[in-house]
Amino acid sequence: MEERVKELIRQKKRMMTISLGIVFMFYFILPLSLIYFPDVMNRTSVIDGLTWAWLYSFLQIPMTWIVGWIYHNRAKRFDQQIEEINQGE
C-alpha cells in the first residue's frame, strides 16, 4: 500500500511540474516576444484590426481555463485513488 501512495505522489508531482512548465512558458513568451520581435507582434493577425500581441494575450484566458480544468479532473482522479487506498486498509 505504501508503494501505491508513493507512486501517486510521484505522478502528482510530475503532473504539477509539467503543468507549471506549460503555464510559465505560455505566459512568459508574450513579454519576451514583445521584447525580441516587436515588429512581428505589432502586425495585424488573422483577425482584422487585432495585432498578434493582442491575440496572444486574449488566448491566455482560454488557456488558463483549459489548464485549470485539466488539473481539476486529474486532481479528482488522484483523490479517488487515495480514497480507494484508504478504504482498502
SELO-387880 format. One record per residue: x negated, y, z negated of N, C-alpha, C in turn; residue in one letter; residue number from 1. Coordinates in Angstrom, 3 decimals, always signed. Atoms other than C-alpha are relative to their C-alpha. Layout:
// residues N
<atom n_x="X" n_y="Y" n_z="Z" ca_x="X" ca_y="Y" ca_z="Z" c_x="X" c_y="Y" c_z="Z" residu="a" num="NUM"/>
...
// end
This chain:
// residues 89
<atom n_x="-0.826" n_y="-1.196" n_z="+0.000" ca_x="+0.000" ca_y="+0.000" ca_z="+0.000" c_x="-0.865" c_y="+1.252" c_z="+0.000" residu="m" num="1"/>
<atom n_x="+0.848" n_y="-1.178" n_z="+0.076" ca_x="-2.739" ca_y="+2.447" ca_z="-0.854" c_x="-0.635" c_y="+0.317" c_z="+1.347" residu="e" num="2"/>
<atom n_x="+0.569" n_y="-0.207" n_z="-1.338" ca_x="-4.270" ca_y="+1.949" ca_z="+2.590" c_x="+1.016" c_y="+0.658" c_z="+0.935" residu="e" num="3"/>
<atom n_x="-1.039" n_y="-0.616" n_z="-0.836" ca_x="-0.946" ca_y="+2.846" ca_z="+4.236" c_x="+0.128" c_y="+1.487" c_z="-0.303" residu="r" num="4"/>
<atom n_x="-0.099" n_y="-1.411" n_z="+0.388" ca_x="-0.795" ca_y="+6.092" ca_z="+2.256" c_x="-1.211" c_y="+0.772" c_z="+0.521" residu="v" num="5"/>
<atom n_x="+1.207" n_y="-0.663" n_z="-0.512" ca_x="-4.402" ca_y="+6.949" ca_z="+3.152" c_x="+0.067" c_y="+0.184" c_z="+1.506" residu="k" num="6"/>
<atom n_x="-0.141" n_y="-0.106" n_z="-1.455" ca_x="-3.659" ca_y="+6.241" ca_z="+6.814" c_x="+0.988" c_y="+1.102" c_z="+0.370" residu="e" num="7"/>
<atom n_x="-0.965" n_y="-1.077" n_z="-0.256" ca_x="-0.601" ca_y="+8.529" ca_z="+6.700" c_x="-0.628" c_y="+1.368" c_z="-0.252" residu="l" num="8"/>
<atom n_x="+0.661" n_y="-1.274" n_z="+0.296" ca_x="-2.696" ca_y="+11.278" ca_z="+5.122" c_x="-0.974" c_y="+0.351" c_z="+1.120" residu="i" num="9"/>
<atom n_x="+0.914" n_y="-0.254" n_z="-1.124" ca_x="-5.315" ca_y="+10.892" ca_z="+7.864" c_x="+0.768" c_y="+0.451" c_z="+1.240" residu="r" num="10"/>
<atom n_x="-0.807" n_y="-0.376" n_z="-1.167" ca_x="-2.613" ca_y="+11.071" ca_z="+10.540" c_x="+0.545" c_y="+1.415" c_z="-0.144" residu="q" num="11"/>
<atom n_x="-0.548" n_y="-1.336" n_z="+0.214" ca_x="-1.078" ca_y="+14.163" ca_z="+8.968" c_x="-1.095" c_y="+1.063" c_z="+0.132" residu="k" num="12"/>
<atom n_x="+1.106" n_y="-0.951" n_z="-0.152" ca_x="-4.466" ca_y="+15.906" ca_z="+8.718" c_x="-0.363" c_y="+0.180" c_z="+1.467" residu="k" num="13"/>
<atom n_x="+0.307" n_y="-0.074" n_z="-1.427" ca_x="-5.134" ca_y="+15.073" ca_z="+12.360" c_x="+1.043" c_y="+0.835" c_z="+0.734" residu="r" num="14"/>
<atom n_x="-1.074" n_y="-0.769" n_z="-0.628" ca_x="-1.733" ca_y="+16.448" ca_z="+13.391" c_x="-0.144" c_y="+1.487" c_z="-0.332" residu="m" num="15"/>
<atom n_x="+0.153" n_y="-1.391" n_z="+0.401" ca_x="-2.351" ca_y="+19.645" ca_z="+11.400" c_x="-1.186" c_y="+0.655" c_z="+0.708" residu="m" num="16"/>
<atom n_x="+1.181" n_y="-0.547" n_z="-0.669" ca_x="-5.814" ca_y="+20.116" ca_z="+12.902" c_x="+0.295" c_y="+0.303" c_z="+1.461" residu="t" num="17"/>
<atom n_x="-0.333" n_y="-0.206" n_z="-1.417" ca_x="-4.544" ca_y="+19.693" ca_z="+16.455" c_x="+0.991" c_y="+1.152" c_z="+0.151" residu="i" num="18"/>
<atom n_x="-1.000" n_y="-1.073" n_z="-0.078" ca_x="-1.527" ca_y="+21.961" ca_z="+15.830" c_x="-0.628" c_y="+1.370" c_z="-0.229" residu="s" num="19"/>
<atom n_x="+0.648" n_y="-1.283" n_z="+0.276" ca_x="-3.631" ca_y="+24.718" ca_z="+14.278" c_x="-0.946" c_y="+0.399" c_z="+1.121" residu="l" num="20"/>
<atom n_x="+0.891" n_y="-0.298" n_z="-1.119" ca_x="-6.166" ca_y="+24.447" ca_z="+17.085" c_x="+0.752" c_y="+0.555" c_z="+1.190" residu="g" num="21"/>
<atom n_x="-0.806" n_y="-0.467" n_z="-1.125" ca_x="-3.480" ca_y="+24.855" ca_z="+19.726" c_x="+0.552" c_y="+1.400" c_z="-0.268" residu="i" num="22"/>
<atom n_x="-0.585" n_y="-1.301" n_z="+0.336" ca_x="-1.824" ca_y="+27.771" ca_z="+17.919" c_x="-1.060" c_y="+1.094" c_z="+0.026" residu="v" num="23"/>
<atom n_x="+1.052" n_y="-1.011" n_z="+0.010" ca_x="-5.086" ca_y="+29.638" ca_z="+17.279" c_x="-0.508" c_y="+0.286" c_z="+1.406" residu="f" num="24"/>
<atom n_x="+0.479" n_y="-0.194" n_z="-1.358" ca_x="-6.258" ca_y="+29.063" ca_z="+20.828" c_x="+0.997" c_y="+0.836" c_z="+0.805" residu="m" num="25"/>
<atom n_x="-1.014" n_y="-0.720" n_z="-0.762" ca_x="-2.963" ca_y="+30.281" ca_z="+22.294" c_x="+0.067" c_y="+1.462" c_z="-0.407" residu="f" num="26"/>
<atom n_x="-0.123" n_y="-1.375" n_z="+0.464" ca_x="-2.824" ca_y="+33.392" ca_z="+20.119" c_x="-1.246" c_y="+0.828" c_z="+0.260" residu="y" num="27"/>
<atom n_x="+1.218" n_y="-0.776" n_z="-0.185" ca_x="-6.474" ca_y="+34.413" ca_z="+20.458" c_x="-0.381" c_y="+0.174" c_z="+1.462" residu="f" num="28"/>
<atom n_x="+0.279" n_y="-0.193" n_z="-1.420" ca_x="-6.538" ca_y="+34.024" ca_z="+24.240" c_x="+0.530" c_y="+1.358" c_z="+0.473" residu="i" num="29"/>
<atom n_x="-0.562" n_y="-1.288" n_z="-0.434" ca_x="-4.334" ca_y="+37.135" ca_z="+24.605" c_x="-0.958" c_y="+1.159" c_z="-0.263" residu="l" num="30"/>
<atom n_x="+0.912" n_y="-1.131" n_z="+0.182" ca_x="-6.672" ca_y="+39.656" ca_z="+22.928" c_x="-1.329" c_y="-0.191" c_z="+0.728" residu="p" num="31"/>
<atom n_x="+1.253" n_y="+0.233" n_z="-0.722" ca_x="-9.741" ca_y="+38.007" ca_z="+24.449" c_x="+0.153" c_y="+0.263" c_z="+1.488" residu="l" num="32"/>
<atom n_x="-0.205" n_y="-0.254" n_z="-1.429" ca_x="-8.250" ca_y="+38.117" ca_z="+27.920" c_x="+0.188" c_y="+1.490" c_z="+0.268" residu="s" num="33"/>
<atom n_x="-0.130" n_y="-1.454" n_z="-0.175" ca_x="-7.348" ca_y="+41.782" ca_z="+27.418" c_x="-1.356" c_y="+0.696" c_z="-0.070" residu="l" num="34"/>
<atom n_x="+1.338" n_y="-0.571" n_z="+0.102" ca_x="-10.964" ca_y="+42.488" ca_z="+26.463" c_x="-0.826" c_y="-0.315" c_z="+1.246" residu="i" num="35"/>
<atom n_x="+0.902" n_y="+0.441" n_z="-1.059" ca_x="-12.689" ca_y="+40.466" ca_z="+29.162" c_x="+0.590" c_y="+0.085" c_z="+1.406" residu="y" num="36"/>
<atom n_x="-0.641" n_y="-0.049" n_z="-1.320" ca_x="-10.131" ca_y="+40.553" ca_z="+32.017" c_x="+1.135" c_y="+1.031" c_z="+0.025" residu="f" num="37"/>
<atom n_x="-1.095" n_y="-0.979" n_z="+0.067" ca_x="-8.187" ca_y="+43.825" ca_z="+31.669" c_x="+0.678" c_y="+0.243" c_z="+1.341" residu="p" num="38"/>
<atom n_x="-0.607" n_y="-0.236" n_z="-1.312" ca_x="-7.659" ca_y="+44.224" ca_z="+35.415" c_x="+1.009" c_y="-1.086" c_z="+0.350" residu="d" num="39"/>
<atom n_x="-0.907" n_y="+1.123" n_z="-0.291" ca_x="-6.097" ca_y="+40.775" ca_z="+35.752" c_x="+1.245" c_y="+0.087" c_z="-0.877" residu="v" num="40"/>
<atom n_x="-1.137" n_y="-0.028" n_z="+0.924" ca_x="-3.900" ca_y="+41.201" ca_z="+32.676" c_x="+0.939" c_y="+1.177" c_z="+0.259" residu="m" num="41"/>
<atom n_x="-0.852" n_y="-1.153" n_z="-0.300" ca_x="-2.595" ca_y="+44.565" ca_z="+33.921" c_x="+0.660" c_y="-0.087" c_z="+1.366" residu="n" num="42"/>
<atom n_x="-0.683" n_y="+0.189" n_z="-1.290" ca_x="-1.486" ca_y="+43.212" ca_z="+37.297" c_x="+1.436" c_y="-0.458" c_z="-0.243" residu="r" num="43"/>
<atom n_x="-1.391" n_y="+0.435" n_z="+0.077" ca_x="+2.169" ca_y="+42.580" ca_z="+37.968" c_x="+0.060" c_y="-1.510" c_z="+0.125" residu="t" num="44"/>
<atom n_x="-0.110" n_y="+1.458" n_z="+0.016" ca_x="+3.127" ca_y="+38.996" ca_z="+37.203" c_x="+1.075" c_y="-0.464" c_z="+0.984" residu="s" num="45"/>
<atom n_x="-1.032" n_y="+0.559" n_z="-0.879" ca_x="+5.638" ca_y="+36.716" ca_z="+38.930" c_x="+1.353" c_y="+0.655" c_z="-0.244" residu="v" num="46"/>
<atom n_x="-1.216" n_y="-0.753" n_z="+0.295" ca_x="+8.380" ca_y="+38.727" ca_z="+37.229" c_x="-0.289" c_y="+1.459" c_z="+0.317" residu="i" num="47"/>
<atom n_x="+0.258" n_y="-1.352" n_z="-0.487" ca_x="+8.564" ca_y="+42.091" ca_z="+38.962" c_x="+0.110" c_y="+1.016" c_z="-1.139" residu="d" num="48"/>
<atom n_x="-0.010" n_y="-1.049" n_z="+1.001" ca_x="+7.681" ca_y="+45.020" ca_z="+36.697" c_x="-0.563" c_y="-0.422" c_z="-1.343" residu="g" num="49"/>
<atom n_x="+0.533" n_y="+0.520" n_z="+1.256" ca_x="+6.131" ca_y="+42.862" ca_z="+33.971" c_x="-1.437" c_y="-0.451" c_z="+0.237" residu="l" num="50"/>
<atom n_x="+1.395" n_y="+0.376" n_z="-0.191" ca_x="+2.367" ca_y="+42.573" ca_z="+33.628" c_x="-0.267" c_y="-1.362" c_z="-0.638" residu="t" num="51"/>
<atom n_x="+0.374" n_y="+1.303" n_z="+0.553" ca_x="+0.581" ca_y="+39.317" ca_z="+32.804" c_x="-0.177" c_y="+0.070" c_z="-1.509" residu="w" num="52"/>
<atom n_x="+0.180" n_y="-0.150" n_z="+1.444" ca_x="-0.265" ca_y="+40.650" ca_z="+29.336" c_x="+1.344" c_y="-0.065" c_z="-0.719" residu="a" num="53"/>
<atom n_x="-1.317" n_y="+0.027" n_z="+0.625" ca_x="+3.386" ca_y="+41.265" ca_z="+28.508" c_x="+0.651" c_y="-1.366" c_z="+0.140" residu="w" num="54"/>
<atom n_x="-0.578" n_y="+1.324" n_z="-0.200" ca_x="+4.470" ca_y="+37.955" ca_z="+29.996" c_x="-0.614" c_y="-1.006" c_z="-0.976" residu="l" num="55"/>
<atom n_x="+0.689" n_y="+0.903" n_z="+0.918" ca_x="+1.850" ca_y="+36.084" ca_z="+27.973" c_x="+0.432" c_y="+0.248" c_z="-1.444" residu="y" num="56"/>
<atom n_x="-0.409" n_y="-0.298" n_z="+1.372" ca_x="+2.829" ca_y="+37.901" ca_z="+24.793" c_x="+1.431" c_y="-0.451" c_z="-0.262" residu="s" num="57"/>
<atom n_x="-1.369" n_y="+0.491" n_z="+0.178" ca_x="+6.512" ca_y="+37.081" ca_z="+25.344" c_x="+0.049" c_y="-1.524" c_z="-0.070" residu="f" num="58"/>
<atom n_x="+0.044" n_y="+1.464" n_z="+0.051" ca_x="+5.588" ca_y="+33.422" ca_z="+25.889" c_x="-0.434" c_y="-0.523" c_z="-1.362" residu="l" num="59"/>
<atom n_x="+0.403" n_y="+0.440" n_z="+1.334" ca_x="+4.173" ca_y="+33.307" ca_z="+22.376" c_x="+1.200" c_y="-0.291" c_z="-0.892" residu="q" num="60"/>
<atom n_x="-1.198" n_y="+0.240" n_z="+0.811" ca_x="+7.694" ca_y="+33.401" ca_z="+20.930" c_x="+0.520" c_y="-1.420" c_z="+0.197" residu="i" num="61"/>
<atom n_x="-0.461" n_y="+1.386" n_z="-0.137" ca_x="+8.949" ca_y="+30.146" ca_z="+22.512" c_x="-1.071" c_y="-1.014" c_z="-0.404" residu="p" num="62"/>
<atom n_x="+1.056" n_y="+0.919" n_z="+0.407" ca_x="+5.542" ca_y="+28.564" ca_z="+21.894" c_x="+0.043" c_y="-0.208" c_z="-1.512" residu="m" num="63"/>
<atom n_x="-0.096" n_y="+0.113" n_z="+1.447" ca_x="+5.927" ca_y="+29.304" ca_z="+18.171" c_x="+1.161" c_y="-0.892" c_z="-0.399" residu="t" num="64"/>
<atom n_x="-1.169" n_y="+0.820" n_z="+0.304" ca_x="+9.399" ca_y="+27.762" ca_z="+18.119" c_x="-0.251" c_y="-1.463" c_z="+0.354" residu="w" num="65"/>
<atom n_x="+0.261" n_y="+1.379" n_z="-0.434" ca_x="+8.253" ca_y="+24.674" ca_z="+20.031" c_x="-0.973" c_y="-0.687" c_z="-0.939" residu="i" num="66"/>
<atom n_x="+0.966" n_y="+0.601" n_z="+0.926" ca_x="+5.229" ca_y="+24.055" ca_z="+17.808" c_x="+0.644" c_y="-0.222" c_z="-1.369" residu="v" num="67"/>
<atom n_x="-0.718" n_y="+0.173" n_z="+1.273" ca_x="+7.394" ca_y="+24.602" ca_z="+14.715" c_x="+0.961" c_y="-1.166" c_z="+0.035" residu="g" num="68"/>
<atom n_x="-0.950" n_y="+1.107" n_z="-0.144" ca_x="+9.995" ca_y="+22.168" ca_z="+16.000" c_x="-0.736" c_y="-1.345" c_z="+0.006" residu="w" num="69"/>
<atom n_x="+0.794" n_y="+1.233" n_z="-0.041" ca_x="+7.360" ca_y="+19.520" ca_z="+16.787" c_x="-0.531" c_y="-0.326" c_z="-1.392" residu="i" num="70"/>
<atom n_x="+0.521" n_y="+0.233" n_z="+1.353" ca_x="+5.785" ca_y="+19.973" ca_z="+13.345" c_x="+1.113" c_y="-0.479" c_z="-0.926" residu="y" num="71"/>
<atom n_x="-1.123" n_y="+0.385" n_z="+0.852" ca_x="+9.179" ca_y="+19.732" ca_z="+11.641" c_x="+0.381" c_y="-1.465" c_z="+0.215" residu="h" num="72"/>
<atom n_x="-0.365" n_y="+1.389" n_z="-0.288" ca_x="+10.024" ca_y="+16.466" ca_z="+13.409" c_x="-1.061" c_y="-0.977" c_z="-0.481" residu="n" num="73"/>
<atom n_x="+1.079" n_y="+0.883" n_z="+0.448" ca_x="+6.623" ca_y="+14.926" ca_z="+12.709" c_x="-0.059" c_y="-0.063" c_z="-1.524" residu="r" num="74"/>
<atom n_x="+0.026" n_y="-0.022" n_z="+1.460" ca_x="+6.749" ca_y="+16.017" ca_z="+9.045" c_x="+1.152" c_y="-0.830" c_z="-0.574" residu="a" num="75"/>
<atom n_x="-1.121" n_y="+0.837" n_z="+0.446" ca_x="+10.189" ca_y="+14.413" ca_z="+8.665" c_x="-0.349" c_y="-1.475" c_z="+0.118" residu="k" num="76"/>
<atom n_x="+0.399" n_y="+1.388" n_z="-0.202" ca_x="+8.775" ca_y="+11.179" ca_z="+10.084" c_x="-1.007" c_y="-0.440" c_z="-1.072" residu="r" num="77"/>
<atom n_x="+0.959" n_y="+0.317" n_z="+1.060" ca_x="+5.852" ca_y="+11.297" ca_z="+7.624" c_x="+0.717" c_y="-0.171" c_z="-1.342" residu="f" num="78"/>
<atom n_x="-0.749" n_y="+0.094" n_z="+1.249" ca_x="+8.270" ca_y="+11.914" ca_z="+4.739" c_x="+0.794" c_y="-1.301" c_z="-0.079" residu="d" num="79"/>
<atom n_x="-0.737" n_y="+1.263" n_z="-0.016" ca_x="+10.394" ca_y="+8.937" ca_z="+5.793" c_x="-0.927" c_y="-1.184" c_z="-0.248" residu="q" num="80"/>
<atom n_x="+0.939" n_y="+1.096" n_z="+0.202" ca_x="+7.338" ca_y="+6.698" ca_z="+5.929" c_x="-0.475" c_y="-0.047" c_z="-1.452" residu="q" num="81"/>
<atom n_x="+0.387" n_y="-0.040" n_z="+1.412" ca_x="+6.234" ca_y="+7.836" ca_z="+2.454" c_x="+1.139" c_y="-0.527" c_z="-0.870" residu="i" num="82"/>
<atom n_x="-1.170" n_y="+0.488" n_z="+0.767" ca_x="+9.764" ca_y="+7.195" ca_z="+1.154" c_x="+0.124" c_y="-1.518" c_z="+0.117" residu="e" num="83"/>
<atom n_x="-0.030" n_y="+1.455" n_z="-0.173" ca_x="+9.668" ca_y="+3.675" ca_z="+2.637" c_x="-1.061" c_y="-0.680" c_z="-0.851" residu="e" num="84"/>
<atom n_x="+1.075" n_y="+0.562" n_z="+0.820" ca_x="+6.358" ca_y="+3.035" ca_z="+0.894" c_x="+0.385" c_y="+0.045" c_z="-1.481" residu="i" num="85"/>
<atom n_x="-0.417" n_y="-0.123" n_z="+1.403" ca_x="+7.765" ca_y="+4.330" ca_z="-2.424" c_x="+1.098" c_y="-0.992" c_z="-0.362" residu="n" num="86"/>
<atom n_x="-1.086" n_y="+0.956" n_z="+0.272" ca_x="+10.850" ca_y="+2.106" ca_z="-2.122" c_x="-0.519" c_y="-1.436" c_z="-0.003" residu="q" num="87"/>
<atom n_x="+0.572" n_y="+1.337" n_z="-0.066" ca_x="+8.669" ca_y="-0.908" ca_z="-1.358" c_x="-0.731" c_y="-0.400" c_z="-1.257" residu="g" num="88"/>
<atom n_x="+0.738" n_y="+0.312" n_z="+1.243" ca_x="+6.934" ca_y="-0.680" ca_z="-4.746" c_x="+0.802" c_y="-0.837" c_z="-0.936" residu="e" num="89"/>
// end
